[in-house]
Every structure is written in C-alpha cells, then in structure tokens.
Amino acid sequence: MGSDHEGRARLLAAYDRHVRECAPPDTPRCRVERVGRVVRQTSPGSGWNGVLWSDLDEHTADEAIAAQVAYFAGRGCGFEWKLYRHDRPAGLEGRLRAAGFTPEPAETVLVGRTEELAALPVEPPDGITLHAVADASGAGLLERVHTEAFGRRRPGLRELVGERLRGAPETIAAVVAMAGGVPVSAARMEMPPGSPFAGLWGGGTVPAWRGRGVYRLLVAHRARIAAARGIPYLHVDASAQSRPILERLGFHVLGTTVPYVWEPGPGTSPGTCPGPGPA
C-alpha cells in the first residue's frame, strides 16, 4: 500500500467518502448535516463543532465559508474547518485566513492495514496492564491521562466517551494503561458502523513512561480489536511526535490536514453552544 498511485487514489477517495463526507455524529446529541457542498457537525456544550468535508470551487468557496461563519456565529460558537491538502479549490487556506480563521499545527493523515498492525509482536512492558474503559469512571481516567500527557485539558472528552459508551458502545473501544494503580497512557478507537476505516484517537503517554513501548502497545491492542471486527483499515491524524513511531509500525502517509479555527468575537463565552435543535 502507498506505492501504487492508482491504489492510493482509490484509498483516498474511500477515506474522503467514509471518514469525512459520510461521517456519523460524535454522539447522539450531535448533528451532522450536509449544507450544499459542505458537511458540518453541530454539537451542544463543549463538543466539537466544525466542517468535516467540502467540495467547492473558486466560484462557490467564499460564499460557503461566509455561510458557515454566519451559522456558527449565530449560535455563539467557535468552530473548526478541517482542511486537507487535496481539498478544492487551490488556495482555500488563503480564503479561510481572509475570513478570520487561524491555522493550528498541521497533522499527517496516516493509514495502515489492520491485519498487519494486529500481528505486531508487541507485549506489555513490565508493570503495565491494560484496562478497557467501560463506564464514567474509566472515562475519567482517560481524560486524566490526556491532560497529563498533552499538558492541556480537552473540554468534553469525558462526556464524549461516556455518551458513546452509553448510546453506541459497539462504535468505541477505549483503553487505559495502568502502572500499578496509576494511569500512565490512554487511547480510544472509533468504529463507525459499515465503514472500512476505524479511527485511532487520543493516544497519549505521561512523560515518565514515554519511550518504553506503551504507545506501540495501545496501537497494537486497538488494531487487534478492529481486526476481530473485520475492519480493514486504521487511520490516524498524527502529530510530528507520533508520526515516526506510527510509520515504523507500518502506517503510510495518505495526506495532511490543518485545522483552521474561527472564534467568535468578544462577549461570547467559549463552550456555550446550545444543542443542535431541529434539523
């Protein structure tokens, strides 16, 4: 995979279709909808709001961007336009900047074959045991590790995982690595029904346990779950830190993505978006 241009093009088209254009909502309280040539998610509270997919040209791009800004501004919400390198039209990033969006660090879209990753000869490091996240308590441990590993708290993570576990447990697998009674690494995998792709998210290890193979263990663990369910591919939005590890494990570059973030003006508190309301 990755050496055949036509095969890569087909894989990228499948990724765009299943992961972006036909993405399910993060939780039952979120709404994903298609508005013209844009697919967006609207979430209540501190959930993720943003544009997942677009198919625009030089004649429609500015109008579509303005429409999304007006929509989320009317709700008092900041939102993210998830821009991919191959998105049209050329220069879309400049149009987003001109509309008041700010880019965040780029991430590399990696894809790997589940069967190959599930077969990795990875065993738990000494002193590490894996615990499946099955309830609110486990979701709290996952959030705690995320905060320690990345140096920031992600608002809504505990609620997102908890809602998925309650409403659609077959679509998520989350795991915490414990050293004795201390959580030291955690990650989750999202498995949309009918999709050939499962997404790996949130893999993070606290500083004291980095470089000991815990991150690789969590990748292999989730790959084995996906393989048992017959899901052929895993995808990751990889940071500069995780990309080399994942490529050594067998992932291949499919593209790049840059989150472009728009924030409302003064006087609006972040994280106060109302629910999606009627479709």
N, C-alpha and C positions, 0 to 999 in steps of 0.2 A: 504494500500500500504506500502511496506517496510518490512512486517513481513513474507511474503511468499517468500522463496528462489527462487522458480521457476518463480514466478511473477516478482521478482526483476531482475532476469537474462534476462527475455524477455524484460523488460523495458530498461535495459542497452544495449541490442543488438539493440533495436529500436533507442535509443539515439545515439549510435555509427553510425548507418546507416544514420539517417536523419540529425543529428546536425553536424556530422564530415565528414563521407565518402562522403555524397551527398550534402554537404553544398553549397549554392549558393554564388557567389561573393558578397563582401560587397557593391559594386556599379557597374554600367555598365562599368566603366573604369578598373575594376579589372578583373583578370582571375583566375579561379580555374581549376586546371588540375590534372589528375592522371598520375603519372610517375612510372611505375612498381607498387610496393606495397605502394606507398606514394601518398597522396593528399596534394597539396600545393596551396596557394594563392600568386599571384604576384600583387602588387599594384603600381601605379605611385606616385611620390611625397612622402608625409608623410603618406600614407596609410599603412595598416597592411600587412606585408609580413611574411609568415610562413608556417609550416607544421601543417595541421589540423588533419590528420589521417595517421596511418601506420599499416601495418600488416607484421611484419618482424620476422626473426628467427636468431639464433646465427650464421648462415652462411651468411645471407644477410644484417645484420644490419649495420656493419661498412662500407660496400660499399655504402649502401643507404645514410648514414649520410654524407660520403665524397662527394657523388654526389650532395647533396643539398647544402653543404658548397661551393662547386665549382660553382654551378649555381648562388647562390646569391652573392658570392664574385665577380664573373664575371660581375655582374650588379652594383657592388659597394654598395650593400645593406646589412645592418644587417637584421636578421630575427629571428623568434621565433619558436622553436619546442615545440608544446603544448603536453606535456607528461601526460598521465593518468596512474593511479596506476595499472590498469589491462592491459596496453599495453605490448606486447611481443617484444623481448624476456625478460626474467628476467634479471635485471641488465642493462637495456637500459640506465638508467640515468648515470651509470658509463661510458658507451661508449660515451655519449654526452659530459660529462665533459672532457674525454680524447681528444675529438675533438675540445675543446676550448669553449664549451658552459658554461654559468654561470646560475645557477638556481635563480629564483626570488621566493618570498614567495608563499607557497602552497595555493591553494584555494579549497574549498569544493564544489563539484557539488551537488546541491540540485534540487529536482523535486517535484512539487506539482500538485494536481488535480485542474484544472481551475475552475470547478463549485464550489468546496468547498471554494476556495480563493475569488471567486467573491461574495460569500454570506457572507463574513466577515462583521460584523456590525461596519463599520468604517465610521466616519463622519469627515469633515474638522475641524481642530482646529479653535478656534476663530481667526478671522482676516486673514484666509488663503483662497484663491481662486485658482482654477486650470485653467490653460490656455494651450490649445493644441498648439503645435509647428506646424506651417503651412508654414513658409517661412524662408528666410535667417535671418530676424530679430529675430525670435523665436529661431533659431539655435544658434545665437549669445548669447542669454540669457542662453541657456542650457550650452554652453561652459563656460560662465562666472561663473555659479554656480558650475560646475565641478571643475574649477580652485580653487575657494574659499573653496569648501568642502574637496577636496583631497590635497590641498596645492601644486599642480603642474598642469601645462597646458598639456593637451593631444593634441599633434600636429595632425591636420587633422580632429578633431571631428566635427567642424562646417561644413567642406566640406563634410564629410561623410553623416551627417544628411541632408544637403542641397541637395546633389545628390540623396539620396533616396527619398526625398520629391518630387523632380522634375521628376525622372525617374521611380520610382516604389512606389508611395505613399501608395498603399494598403499593402505594406510589412513593414511599420513602423508606430508606434504611439509614439510620444514624447510629454512630458508634463512638464510644469514649474509651481511650486507652488509659488504664489506671496503673500507677506505681504504688503498690500497697493500697492505701485508701485515698490517694491523691490523683486527681485527673490531670494528665500531662499532655494529651493530644486528643483531638476530636475531629470528626468529619461527618458528612452526610452524602447520600446519593438520592437523586430524584429520578423516578422511573415513570414517565407519562404512559398511560395505557396505549398500546398499539404503536408506540414509537420504536424505531430501531436504535435509538440513542438513549442512554442513561447519562445524567449529568453528575459529575463529581464537584462538590461544593464545600467550602469552609475548612479544608484540611489545614490544620494549624497545630504546631507543637510548641510548648513553652520552651524558653531559651535553654534551660538546664538539660533538656532531653533531646536537643537537636543533634543531628549527626550520628544517631545511634540506630537508625533504621526504623523508627516508629512511623514516620510518614510513609515509607515504602510499604510497611505492613498494612496501613489503613487503605492504601490504593489496592493492594492485592486482595484484601478482605472484601472490599466492595465489588471488585471485579468477579470474585467467586460467587457472590450473591447474584449479580447480573447474569453471569453465565448460566447459573442454575435456572434462571427465568427465561433463557433463550434470547436475551438482548444482545445483538451482535457488536455494538459499538459503545465506547465510553467517550465522553467529551469533557474538556476542562478549559476554563478561561484561566490561563496560567500567568502568574506574576513572573518577573525576571528571576526571582529566587527559586521558584518551583519548576520553571521550565526545564533547566538542565537535568534535574532529577527525573522528571517525567519522560524526557526524551531517552535517557539511559534505560528506563524501564520498558520502552517500546512504543511510546506515543510519537505521532508525526504531526508536523505543522500543517494546519488547514487554512489558517488566515490570521488576521489580527483584528482586534476590536478596541475602540476607545470610547469610554463613557463620556458623553457631553452632558453637563449638568446645568439646568436652569433653575434659579432660585427666585422666589417671589420677593418683592421689594420690602422695605421697612414696614413694620406694623403687623406682619403676618408671622405667627409663631410656627416653626418647622414641626412637622409630625402631627399636625392637627387636621388632616384631611378628613372630611366626612366619608361615610360609606359610599359605594358606587351609585346607589339609588337605582331606579328602574331603568332597564335597558331601553 
